[in-house]
Amino acid sequence: MTYSLVINKHHSDPTYVNGLNTWAQVTHYLRNKLDQWTTSVHIYKWSSNSRCLGERNVTMGNLCEVAFALRDKQVLL
């Protein structure tokens, strides 16, 4: 399983982060690597055969709920 992030920024093209292997890497990215112009992040969870297992749109309003979740099952739909 891998995770992909689509990072939307104010007045900018989206940035894509692919190949994150663990939920800990995703939450580390959300906590430490987003800049001040980020408006939302769309998280996708992919299976080994490229099937989407879950997704979540993270805004600045629910960032703490997602970034501090211990497991992806708590937040991915």
N, C-alpha and C positions, 0 to 999 in steps of 0.2 A: 504494500500500500504506500502511496505517496500523497502528498498534499500540494496544492497549487494555490497561490495568492494572486488576486488581481487588485492592485492598489490604485484607487482613483484619487487624483489630486486636483486642487482648485486651479482652473485654467491650464491644464496640462493633459497630455496623453496618459492613458493608464500604464502602469508598470507591472510586469509579470514576473513572479518568482515561482519557479518550478523545481521539483525534485526534493522537497522537504520530506524526510523519511519518518519523522516522529512528531507526535503532538507537542512534545517539549520544544522542538525546533520552531514550530508554528507560534507557540505562545512567547518564546524568546524573541522572535521577530516582531510580534505585535507589541511587546513591552519596550524593546530597545532600539528598533531600527526604523520606526516610522518618523517622518519629519513633520513639521508644523503645518504643511500644506495638504496633508492627507485628509480627505473627506470621508472615505469609506474603503473597506477592504472586503472582497468577496473570497471566501475560503471554499475550496473544493477538495473532497477526499476521493481519490481514485484507487480502484482495485488494480491488481496485477494485469488484468486483461482489459484495461482502459475503460472500465465501467464506473460511472459516478455513484459513489456510495452515500454521499451526503454533501450538503452545502449550507453556507450561512453567510448572510450579508451583515457585516459588522460596521456600525456607524460609531461616531464618537460618543453617542448616547449609551450604547451597550458594550463599549470596548472593555471595560473592567470585568463585566460578567464573563466575557469570552476569554480574555487574556489570563484570568486567574482560575479558569476551570481546570480541574485536575485531569479530566478525560474528555476526549472528543465526543463521546456519547451523550454528554450532558448538554452540548450546545448544537451539534450538527443535526439537521433534520433530513 
